[in-house]
Amino acid sequence: MIQNGQLLAVFNSAHRVMKAESILKKLRLAILLIPAPRALSTDCGLAIRYDGDISDTIFHSLASEKLLPTSIYRKESDSHYELIWVSDRGEEPDV
């Protein structure tokens, strides 16, 4: 279950999302690989769920591995996810 305020990192392939999960779990970060909600369009159907308080750590850990997600969303309500970052912007997410 995704709580309001939690973040979802979306990747463009199942391989990339599983590699990102492995990296983040080795760092003992509180993340969970989940099926992407239907409200989000994803290429691989999976996303990494995490709380905003570890967002910077997640972003920098994945950036150092050249494994940034394609986009990051914040759950605002039961059916609304706000897009807060897209990889082609080249900047850090604002959370």
C-alpha positions as CSV (number, residue, x, y, z in Angstrom):
1,M,0.0,0.0,0.0
2,I,1.2,3.5,-0.8
3,Q,0.5,6.2,1.8
4,N,-0.1,9.8,0.9
5,G,3.2,11.7,0.7
6,Q,5.3,8.6,-0.2
7,L,7.4,8.7,-3.3
8,L,7.6,6.4,-6.3
9,A,10.7,6.1,-8.5
10,V,9.7,4.8,-11.9
11,F,12.3,3.2,-14.3
12,N,12.2,2.3,-18.0
13,S,13.0,-1.4,-17.6
14,A,12.6,-4.2,-15.1
15,H,16.3,-4.8,-15.1
16,R,17.1,-1.2,-14.1
17,V,14.5,-1.1,-11.3
18,M,15.7,-4.4,-9.9
19,K,19.3,-3.3,-10.0
20,A,18.3,-0.1,-8.2
21,E,16.4,-2.1,-5.6
22,S,19.5,-4.2,-5.0
23,I,21.8,-1.1,-4.6
24,L,19.4,0.6,-2.2
25,K,18.8,-2.5,-0.1
26,K,22.5,-3.0,0.3
27,L,22.6,0.5,1.8
28,R,19.8,-0.7,4.2
29,L,17.4,2.0,3.0
30,A,13.7,1.6,3.7
31,I,12.4,0.9,0.2
32,L,10.0,-1.5,-1.4
33,L,9.7,-2.7,-4.9
34,I,6.0,-2.7,-5.9
35,P,3.8,-2.9,-8.9
36,A,3.4,0.6,-10.3
37,P,-0.1,2.0,-9.8
38,R,-2.3,2.0,-12.9
39,A,-2.5,5.8,-12.6
40,L,1.2,6.0,-13.7
41,S,2.4,5.1,-17.1
42,T,5.5,2.9,-16.8
43,D,7.5,0.8,-19.2
44,C,8.2,-2.0,-16.8
45,G,5.2,-2.0,-14.5
46,L,7.3,-1.7,-11.3
47,A,8.3,1.2,-9.0
48,I,10.4,1.7,-5.9
49,R,8.4,3.1,-3.0
50,Y,10.0,5.2,-0.2
51,D,9.5,8.0,2.2
52,G,10.5,11.6,1.5
53,D,12.9,11.8,4.4
54,I,15.4,9.5,2.5
55,S,14.8,11.1,-0.9
56,D,18.2,12.8,-1.1
57,T,20.0,9.6,-0.1
58,I,18.1,7.6,-2.7
59,F,18.7,10.1,-5.4
60,H,22.5,10.5,-4.7
61,S,23.0,6.7,-4.3
62,L,21.4,6.0,-7.7
63,A,23.1,9.0,-9.4
64,S,26.5,7.7,-8.3
65,E,25.6,4.4,-10.0
66,K,24.3,6.2,-13.1
67,L,21.0,4.5,-12.4
68,L,18.5,7.4,-12.0
69,P,14.8,6.7,-12.5
70,T,12.9,8.1,-15.5
71,S,10.6,9.9,-13.1
72,I,9.6,10.4,-9.5
73,Y,6.0,10.8,-8.3
74,R,4.5,11.8,-4.9
75,K,1.2,10.2,-3.9
76,E,-1.2,13.1,-3.1
77,S,-4.5,11.2,-2.7
78,D,-6.1,7.8,-3.5
79,S,-6.0,8.4,-7.3
80,H,-3.6,11.3,-7.8
81,Y,0.2,11.2,-8.1
82,E,2.1,14.4,-8.7
83,L,5.1,14.2,-11.0
84,I,7.9,15.9,-9.1
85,W,10.9,15.0,-11.2
86,V,11.7,13.8,-14.8
87,S,15.2,12.6,-15.7
88,D,15.7,14.8,-18.7
89,R,15.5,17.9,-16.5
90,G,19.0,17.2,-15.2
91,E,18.2,18.5,-11.7
92,E,17.5,17.0,-8.3
93,P,13.9,16.3,-7.3
94,D,12.2,19.0,-5.1
95,V,10.7,17.1,-2.2
